[in-house]
Amino acid sequence: MTNHPERPEFSELDHVLLSEDPLLPSSGFSASVMSAIGDVTDAPAPLAFPWKLAIPGLAGLAVAVVFLVRLAVQMLRAPVATVSFSRMQTFVTESLERQPGNGSGWSGAGTLLLALVASYLCVWLTRRLTGQSSAS
Amino acid sequence: MTTSYIPNPPADTPDTDADTVRRVLAGDVQAFAGIVQRWQGPLVNLAWRYCRDRGRAEEMAQEAFVRAWRGLSQWRGDGSFSTWLFSIAANVYRTELKRIPSVSVPLDSLNEPSAPFTRDAELDGAARDEAVRRAVLALPEKYREPVILYYFHEMDLSAAAATMRLPDGTMKARLSRARALLRQRFPQLRHQLDDPAIPVPDAPAPQSKLHQGEMR
């Protein structure tokens, strides 16, 4: 004799698994469910991502990435310099001659100014993002 | 003795459910209490069959109701509300039990009597039945759920397959394998089955009238 689920012949196994006493939910179950649903309903909607505020930062990031990629490509395409001792000596000597005291300090000041501006922009963007987010 | 896990719903349950869903979707949150009242028994009982822990069964059933409430707008009225609801519940229970498995012993380490059962024999019938039910939880995951749902739906293969969103054929194959594993573990059940001299008392009809009206 076989038991096939398609046309089940009633077996002891079927009897055992069918004849289970039903479990009555506890008296407060329904109220508990409605309370849980109330909590879900009353919960504030999830905060939307602040795209308006993030866009300037993301745009700046994209520009920086493009700039870095271009710089990397340029460096890779540049011919490999062969460094000899005499050329290095010339390079160091020229560099020392370009000290601020020698009247060529403007290039260093330019780099410093650029770094300051970049830092200020970073701080400004961060403050704007955090300040507006906490306000909303 | 056989008992239905799904309480006798009023004859107009499908319409009642559809009306309730419409009211809830129109903004009447409290109308959902009607659905909870109607289906709390079946959902808690189904959860109980998944974990055999009353407290956890209620927690899982509550989560199933919350999930159903959230996804109420996704129920298309052309299908049965109960099938949709049971499917959500089965998903919730499956996920919950994956997250925190219920305590169950491996199928091979379940106690087995030295001799086959005979009625009123050394192992009490109720204890034997409970051992068999717990053995269902020890089945491999792939076979466990078909057994739970098949017997929850009172041996309605199509309803069980619809709840799992599986083709009937797949469900049938898994169920056959599961039943074979259970019989292998409890050979006395097979002996009783093969012995026509041992009657099965209070044998219910395999197809319950309940599902004819309620499980479309």
Interface residues (C-beta under 8 A of the other chain):
Chain A: M1 N3 H4 P5 E6 P8 F10 S11 E12 L13 D14 H15 V16 L17 L18 S19 E20 D21 P22 L23 L24 P25 S26 F29 S30 S32 V33 M34 A36 I37 G38 V40 T41
Chain B: M1 T2 T3 S4 Y5 P7 V29 Q30 F32 A33 V36 Q37 Q40 G41 V44 N45 W48 R49 R54 A57 E58 A61 Q62 F65 V66 W69 R70 R128 D129 V132 R133 V136 V147 Y150 Y151 E154 M155 L157 M171 K172 L175 S176 R179 L182 R183 F186 L189 Q192 L193 D194 V200 D202 A203 P204 P206
